[in-house]
Every structure is written in C-alpha cells, then in structure tokens.
Amino acid sequence: MNYREYLKRYRNDSHRRHDALPEPGKAVLIAAELSRRYAPDQITIRSRVRLAQWFNISIPALIRLEHLVANYHYHKFCPLKQATISLPKVDNR
C-alpha cells in the first residue's frame, strides 16, 4: 500500500470507530517504525502496547494499520511511501 491508497482509505473511514485509522502523518511514522523494527509474524502484545503508547493510538487501530502495511509474502512491514515527484528530463545535447 502506498501513501495515496492510504489517503483514500483514510477519507472513507469512519473516524468515530474505536479502531479508526490514524491520521496520515502519524500513519507514515508508525509504518516506518514497524518496517524498521518488526516482522508481521513476530510482533508481540507487549510491542503493540508500546507502539500504541508511543503514538497515542488505540491497539485495535494499530492492528488495523498493521494489516494494511503488512506484506505476508515477504514477512515484513512496508513503509507508507509518499508519491515521488518526477523531475522533467533535461536534454544535454
């Protein structure tokens, strides 16, 4: 999932749910932390509680975000990368 897909999912999400998705800026930080330190099959309850406290979100919201950014085929979490800006090509003839 990339940043643009997350924004679409975030806009369509009900923010009154107990497991509402975190705002996009915070979600990018959480996804980066997940991809840096954890694997989807090896995350524990204690590490989930610690992450939820660090970023001030609920544990069900964290679990929901984990399912969005997890790549179970490669057994890792992927960061939410923002769309890169493509610069125009310069012709140096």
C-alpha positions in Angstrom: 0.0 0.0 0.0 1.3 3.4 -0.8 0.5 6.8 0.6 -2.1 7.7 -2.0 -4.0 4.5 -1.3 -3.8 5.1 2.4 -5.3 8.6 2.0 -8.2 7.2 0.0 -8.8 4.5 2.7 -8.5 7.2 5.5 -11.0 9.5 3.8 -13.6 6.7 3.5 -13.0 5.5 7.1 -15.4 6.4 9.9 -13.4 8.4 12.4 -15.9 7.6 15.2 -14.9 3.9 15.2 -12.8 2.7 18.2 -10.3 1.4 15.7 -10.3 4.4 13.4 -7.2 4.7 11.2 -4.6 7.3 12.5 -4.1 10.5 10.5 -1.8 10.2 7.5 1.2 11.9 9.0 1.1 9.7 12.1 0.5 6.6 10.0 3.7 7.2 8.0 5.7 7.4 11.2 4.1 4.2 12.6 4.6 2.3 9.3 8.2 3.4 9.2 8.7 2.2 12.8 7.0 -1.1 12.1 9.1 -1.7 9.0 12.3 -0.8 10.8 11.9 -3.0 13.9 9.2 -5.7 13.5 8.1 -8.6 11.4 4.4 -9.5 11.0 4.7 -13.0 12.4 6.8 -12.0 15.4 5.1 -8.9 16.8 4.0 -9.4 20.4 1.3 -7.9 22.6 4.0 -6.0 24.6 5.4 -4.4 21.5 2.0 -3.5 20.3 1.2 -1.8 23.6 4.5 0.1 23.5 3.9 1.3 19.9 0.3 2.3 20.7 1.5 4.3 23.7 4.3 6.0 21.8 2.0 7.2 19.1 -1.1 7.7 21.3 -3.4 5.5 19.3 -5.6 2.5 20.4 -4.3 -1.1 20.0 -7.2 -2.0 17.6 -6.3 0.9 15.4 -2.6 -0.2 15.4 -3.7 -3.8 14.5 -5.8 -2.4 11.6 -2.9 -0.4 10.4 -0.6 -3.4 10.6 -2.9 -5.4 8.4 -2.7 -2.6 5.8 1.0 -2.3 5.7 2.0 -5.9 6.2 3.4 -7.9 3.3 2.9 -11.5 4.5 4.5 -12.9 1.4 7.9 -11.4 2.3 7.3 -11.5 6.1 7.8 -7.8 6.6 6.0 -4.5 7.1 6.3 -2.0 4.3 6.6 1.8 4.9 3.9 4.1 3.5 5.9 5.8 0.8 4.7 9.1 -0.5 4.5 9.5 -4.2 7.8 10.7 -5.6 7.9 13.8 -7.7 9.3 13.1 -11.2 11.5 15.8 -12.5 11.5 16.7 -16.2 14.3 15.2 -18.2 16.9 17.6 -19.4 18.3 17.1 -22.8 22.1 17.9 -22.7 22.9 17.7 -26.4 
